[in-house]
Amino acid sequence: MRAPASPREALEPILPYLGPIEHLLLDDAVTEIMACSSGQLFAERDGLLEACEAPGWTAHELERALVQIARSLQQDISASEPLLDARLPDGSRVAATLPPVSSAPVLTIRKHGTRTFTVADLVDNGTLPPAVLETARHVLAAKGNILIAGSTGSGKTTLMAALLNDLEPGERFVIIEDTAELRLEQAHQERFEARRAAPGRAEVTIRDLVRHSLRHRPDRLVVGEVRGPEAWDLLQALNTGHGGAISTIHANSAGDALMRLATCALMQEGSAGLPWPALAAIVGAVTDLIVHITRWQGVRMVSEAIRVLRYDPQRQEWETERRWPQD
C-alpha cells in the first residue's frame, strides 16, 4: 500500500467533516485540538494552550461531524454509544463524547507528531539531563529494564523512542501498543496493536499481546503503556529472563511508579493470592531504572530518575538510589 504523500492526503477521508479546524489539523506546530462542551475551541501550540476561532461551527454540526468520522473509521458514536476512542488515518488519536454523557459534543484530537527526536535533541532542548542519559544507556546496555513515568502529554513516548533509537542496530524489537504511536527507526521491529471487540471480531488485549510476544523471541520487549492486568504478565516475563524491556506508566513521581506498577499487577486474578511482599519483591527485582518526566508551562523535562535496588520486606519499602537530581 502506498504511503500518503502529505498530511492532507492522509486526512482526506475526514477533512470534509472538520473544515472549520482544517488549518489546525494541518499545522505542524499544533499538537492537540480540543472542542469543548462550552462551545470554545482550544489548540496546544509549542506546549501552550490558546483559544482559536471556528466561525459557524455549532454543536449540531460538530455532532454530525463526529458521527461521520466514526463511520469512516468503521466505528459508531451515538446517544446509545456516546464514547469514541479511535485513530485517524495519519495516526492521530481522536476522543469524542456525546450527550447525555456530556452537556454538548466534545472532541479532542492528539496529533501524531511528524518529527522523531534523538537523545541529542532532548539533551539540547533541556528535556533529558546528560546524567540521566548516561544512566539509561548503561541500564539498557546491561539488558536492564526501564520504566518511564509521567502524566498524559508529558513526553513519555517521545523519550522512550529516543532511548530505543539510540541503541545499536541489530536487535529484535517487539512493540506492543494500545494505539500505534511509537516512532521507532530500528530496522528489526515487529508491531502488535490491541483491538476492541466488534461484531464478528474478537477483542485482543494488551495482556494477550504481552503473553503472545514472548513467542516471537524479542531482544527488546517494548510496551507502550502499562495500565492494567498486563502488568502481571510483563512482570512474569521480565522475571524469567526477558530483560532489556522499556515501558511507560502514568504516575506522579518515580517512586509512585513502583506502587502503580504493583497495583496494576494486582488487577490480574493470578496475582490475587500473592502476598504483597512477594509481589513488591518481584517489582523491585525486575525494575532497574525509573525516569519521571513532566510538563510545566509548556516545557517537558525529566524531573527525577532513580535506580531501583530491591524491596526490603523488613522496612516494607523499595530501596532506591537517586540519580537525578543529585542531592
Steps between C-alpha positions, in 0.01 A plus 500: 500500500636840401575732790310832504692770315408777746315567827206629295482177301516291819206694646300524178222262618409722796589853392155560344350463849762712679527797268486766777813353665681384184764769547578362846515139381753594232709727724813309610543732800163391644519182708147481646156635409208524745142590414333546840142455616497872584524574127861615522784370287857466624826381348834417655783668315859465619373361829260785578120513466347775293140586414412461133221605269267268308229734366162340455598163645197417712450211742262341249759515222768362730278206594431425135873516429575255783243251369648515151857471627408195706337336197806570285707319765257203511376601842187653646411786728144585598281578801496127581877468447628848588875434528751478215870416532662449163797572279485728198659401168817701577547326837347777711282401797141617510278489808139617483204513738133563427200585720359376731846420638611857431294819484605550137726322248865493607792425266869463583760418235856421600698537181757243399836675492696502177838553662716237668715642781844357573654487845730781385195712416350436844827584674536820297147622572532429872258207517758231578786567744832350379534310830165328444594412142826347619318291761232388254762396246679297764179327612389415146846376401491263799152378394339672797139618494383861491165647599418852379237668716302818462161649421312514173685712246817528708722348229529139619471346153739753346764421763449125461542520123817707532658249742408203282626666181826571683571126530736332258315337207475124468261414783142381455236733644144387571276802560160471668262795503137575560520742207810523281687817597864406550730617221784247498773509239656164584506267198392178673167573664163331527191698602196360678195718559205424727146517364155523647232241450256562215230295329678200353836610646654384825670735744879492521632658820842632596521206738438256214775666300754503785461125546499436126803720432735269691451237231657738248843506668533870583838641593315808623141487619337842471159561658360840404318542829428281803159580641332174608537125557761471226741627767494153657589330171775755439646438846490125436680545168769723649543262792574207267787636297343749258710803595567825321135605501364852509149627567306805614255542785288781643634610839559820696862422584769241444428341837126492437566310176608195701176499696302558183667207323432268793140620527442434130639149545244436775223549242590157360322210668814286501670746736209532744631241744859625485617666824582867456867459604545233231343719231697806613819290493434402137441864406824599672695217337400571139486882502845654463440865416199731526504832318225748581424765240271797546361797311502844659379812317546332164849367576561124525787387717626206704428589861632189674689177434563220750677166488295226666712267715253263666197476727576485872228289668613605847454870437222430246640736239700497181865590532595752234794714401435850371677580173327830417488753644799414710496612862 
